Amino acid sequence: MLKHRGFPSRFPSSDFQFTIRRAHKKGATKLVSRERYADRKHVDRRVDEGFMRALWENFGDQPFERGNLDAGRLSWLLGREVVAADDSYDPEDYETLLKINVPKAMVNFPDVFDSESA
């Protein structure tokens, strides 16, 4: 399992994790696309934005390996802002390649990308 050095381990001053410490013996937790409803708590929306900011700052529009990124946190973005990078996508593989769907991410997280142009 690739460990993304320099990637924040959690949302600042919280218990919302962005990475895991070690690989699970039974394999990677399956990535599943989770529905984000309009009535989600403000803190949950801020954490999603923080995670997207970390992804953008670390990987930009380039494909990246899932590695030690938290499956639960990725699942909130999967299928919308984060998509499979190629046809070999396996939701239970630490080595699967993902990428940011930049047009969709810019619409859903405009503050992440507005700060880039400032």
N, C-alpha and C positions, 0 to 999 in steps of 0.2 A: 504494500500500500504506500503510495506516494504521499509524503507529508509536505504540504504547501508551506514552506518556510516564509515567514513574514506576513502570512495571512492571519488576521485577528482570530483568537480562539473563541471569543464571545463578544456579544454586544456590550459596549462599555458600561460599567457599573450595574451589571445585571447578571442573571443566571441563564440567559438565552445563549446557548452555545452555537458556534459557527463551525467548529471542527471537533473531531474525536481524537482521542489520544492513541488508540491502538486498534488494529484490525480485529474483528470478531472471529473467533475460531470457526464458526459455522458459515462464514462468508458475509458479504456486505448486506446490510439491511436494504430491502427492496425499495427503490424509488417509485413513488406513486404520485400522480398529479392530484393535489388537494385543492378543493374549491375555496376561494376567498370570498366570503360574503361581505356585503356592505356594512353589516353591523359588527364587524370585528373591532376589538378594543384598539384604542389609539396606540397603545404601547406595541401591540402586535404589528400594526402597520409601520411604526417607526423601526422595529427590528427588521422587518422585511426590507425596508429602504436601506438600513445599515448594511445588511447582507449583500444587497444588490450593489451598493457603493463599493464594498470590499471586493466583490467579484470584478467589477469594472476597473478598479484601480490595479488589481493584480493581473487580470487577464485581457482586459479590453475586448476587442472583437475577435480574438484568437481562440481556437479550440483549447480546452483544458481537460485534464484528467480529473475524474471525480475524487480520487485519492481519499484524504482524510476529511473531506467536507461533510458536514452533518447531513444525513439523509432526510431527517425531518425538516430542516431548514430549506434544503434544496427542493423538497416536495412542494413547498408553498409557492415556488416559482416555476416548477417543471411544467412543460407543455405550453407555457406562455412566454415568460421572459428568459427562461433557460430551456434549451432544446437539445436534442441529440446532434452531435457534430457529424456523424456519418451513419451508414447503414449497419454497422456492427454494434449498435447500441444494445447494452444488456443492463437492465435495471438492478441487477444483483452482482455487478462486477465493479471492484474498486478502480479498474483500469479503463472503464468506459469513458469515451470522450463526449464532452458537452460543450456548448457555446452559448453566448448571450444572443438572444434574438433582439438586436439593437433597436429596430423600429418599434417593436412592442414594448420594450423596456423604457424607451424614451417617452412613450405615451403614459405608461403606468407609474413611472418614477421620474418625472421631469426634473426634480431637484437634484438628482444624482448627476444628470447630464448638463444641467444649467451651470453647475459649479465648475465643470470642465471648461466651459467657454469663457468663464470670467477671468 
